[in-house]
Amino acid sequence: MNYMKTSLRIAILLVTMILASCESPDGPNLFDGKSLKGWEGPDSIFRVEDGCIVGGSMDKPLDHSYYLCTEKKYDNFVLTFKAKFKNNGKYENAGVSFRAERVPNSTQVAGYQADMGHIEPDIIPIFSDFSPSDMNSPYPLWGILVDEFRSNTSRYPNNDFAPVVFLVMPDKTLIESIIIKDNWNEFQVIANGPEIEILVNGVSTAKYLEKEKWIPATGHICLQAHSGGPYEILYKDIRLRKL
């Protein structure tokens, strides 16, 4: 009997070790591919289709930006995910916010964001000190670091227009060289204390050192469906490894 108990313990230990070794180095899934378990947000905007979280609609534009947020909070981590758009030629915009909190009485969240999509170039100087040299073609947002909608608005350059700041703007040529158009692009967001880095398809697009002590170092992961469109934003393979 003792031999059988010992054998059972060994078998359980071996199975546990095998399962642990099979776990992705990027960490466990935040999205199970089948449901929105562990997430909260408007089910009229977000849904699960074919193993992806889909936000927005191809039938009509969104009147506001909406977010699907993790129920749990995270502080130091490596977040990986894949994203792509379905659109009809309109400017598309979305992002994944992190260390974020919902803004009371609003659809917005306050926090950092790894952005994606495109924007009219003349809008960029409103939110940053950067002015694109080419003001005639859309500027890619893939991999830029944004901060938005905090109650303390001191860091925002044009708060009367919108409480948003583009903290790091990658070079347009770099972004266009690494983005796979109309296909999946893989993000890696590293948040470790005051240090933040964004990589897109393995290439670093933004590095930032947070110097403001009042900025929260923990919060939710939130998937954005941005106002405008009509278009859909698709997210999949969402994993998080704690640091």
N, C-alpha and C positions, 0 to 999 in steps of 0.2 A: 504493500500500500504506500509506504514512504517513497519507494522507487517510482511509483506512478505519479505521485505528487511532484517529485523532483523533476521528472521528465516533462510534466505539464508546465511547470514553471519555466523550464528551459525553452520549451516550444513557444510559450507566450513571449519570452524575452527575445527570441530570434525573430518572431513575426514583427514585434515592435521595432527592432533594429532595422529590419528590411524596409518597413514602411517609412521610417525616418530617413533612410538612405535614398528612397525614391522621391522624397519631397523636393520640389524645385528649389534651386539655390536662390531664387528670387523671393522665396517665402510662400506662405499659404495663400490661397485664393481669398480675395474679399468678395468675389462674385462666383456663385456656384454654377453659372451657365444656364440655370433653369428658372430661377425665381429672384425676387428682390429681397430675399431674406437677409437681414442685417443692414438694410438700407431704409431710409424714409424720405418721402417726397411725393409730389403729385402724380398719381397713376394715370391722370389724363394727359400727361406730358411724356412720361417715361414708361417703357414696357420692355419685355424680353422677347426677342425674336431670333431664332436660329443661333442660340448660344451667345447673343450679344445684348447689351443694354442699348436701347434705341431711344433717343430724345428728339422731340420735334415732330414735324409732319411735312410730307410732300404736298399736302392739299391746301394748307393755309399757313401764313406767317404767324410767328409768336408775337403777342403784344408786349410781353415782358420776358426777361431772362429768368429761367427756372433752374433749380438744382435738386439733384438726388444725392443725399448725404449718408455717410456711414452713421450707424447708431453709436458706434464707439468713437473715442477720441484717440489720437496718436500724436506723439511728440517727435522722437528721433527715429528715422526710418529710411528705407530705400523702397520707393513705390515704382512699380513697373506696370505699364498698360499699353494697349494698342488702340488706335483711334483712326477713323476715316469718316468722310462726309459723303452723303448722297445729296446732290443739288441739281438745279436746272440752270446753272450759269450765274446765279446770284452770288454776291459776296457772302461767304460762309464764315461763321465765327463760333467758337466754343472754347472750352478749357476745363482743366481740372484744378479746383481750388484745394488748398491744404492748410492745415493749422487754422481752419476756418470755423466761424460761428454764424448761425442764421441771424439776420438783421430783424429785430422785432417789427411787426406790422409791414413786412416787405417780402418780396420773393427773392431778394438778394442775400448773399452771404458776404461776410467780411473776412479777408485773409489774403494770403498769397495765391497766385494762380499761374499754372503752366498753360500758356495760351496756344491757340492753333487757329488756322484759317487765314483770311486776308482782310485788309482794311484799306479804306481810301487814304492815300499818303498824307493829304492835308490835315487829317485828324491827329496824326502822330505828334506834332508840336504842341498840341493842346495838353497832352498828358506827359510830356517829357521835354528834355532840352535838345532832343535830336530832331533834325529836319532832313528827310530823304533828299538825295540829289535828283532823283527822278520823281517828279510830282504828277506824272501822267499815267502811271500804271500802278495797280494794287500792290501793297506791301505785304509780304508774308508774315504772319504772326506766329508761325510754328516755332516753339521753343523759347519765346520771350518770357520774361518774368514780370508779372503784373502784381500790383497790390491795390486793393480796392475796398471801399465802403466801411472803413473803420469809423467808430464814433469820434475818435480824435482825428480830425481832418488836417492836421498840421503838415503832413507829408505830401499832400496832394497839390499839384501846381495850379489847377483850375477847378477848385471845389465848387464854384458857382455853376459850372457846366456839368461836372460829375466828379465824385470823390474817387478818382482813379489816378494811378501813376504807373508808367512803364519803367520799372526799375532797371532792367537790362534789355537792350535792343541788339540782337545779333545782326551781323552783316547780311544784307539781302542776298548777295551772291552765295554766301555760305549756306543759308537756309534753302535756297532754290537748288543747290547742288546735292542736298541730302534728302530732300522730301520726295517721296514716291507719290506722284500725282494720282488721284482717284483710287488710291489703294491704302492698305494698312500701313501706318507709321508707328514705330514703337518709341515710347517715352520711358525715361528713367528720371525720377525726381528724388534727389538725395537731400534730406533735411537732417542736419546733425548739429544741434546747438544753434549758434548764430550763422552757421555756414549752410548755404543752399546752392545746389547745382542742378541744372536740367540738361539732359542728354536726349537727342532725337536720333534714332537709328544709329546709336553708338557714338555720336559726335556731340561734344559739349557745346551748347548754345548759350548758356547763361551761368555765370558764377557770381554769387553775391554774399557779402558779409553784412549781416544785420547789426547795426550799431545802436539802434534805439532800444532801450531797456524795457520800455512799456509795451512793446509788441509781444503778444502771446506766443509762447513756444510750444503750444499744444492746441489741438482742435480736430475737427472732422475732415475727412476726405469728401469732396463734393464734385459730382459730375455736372457740367453745365450744358444746358440747351439755351443758346443765346437768342435774344429777341431778333426778329427779322425773318428772312427767308422768303418763301418756304424752302426748307431743307431738313435733312435728318443728320444727326451725329450718332455714330455707332462706337461703342466701347466694348472691349473684350480683354481677356487674359489679365485681369486686374489682380495684382499680387502685392503684398507688403511684407517686408522683412524689417523687424525692429532692430535698431542699433543700440 
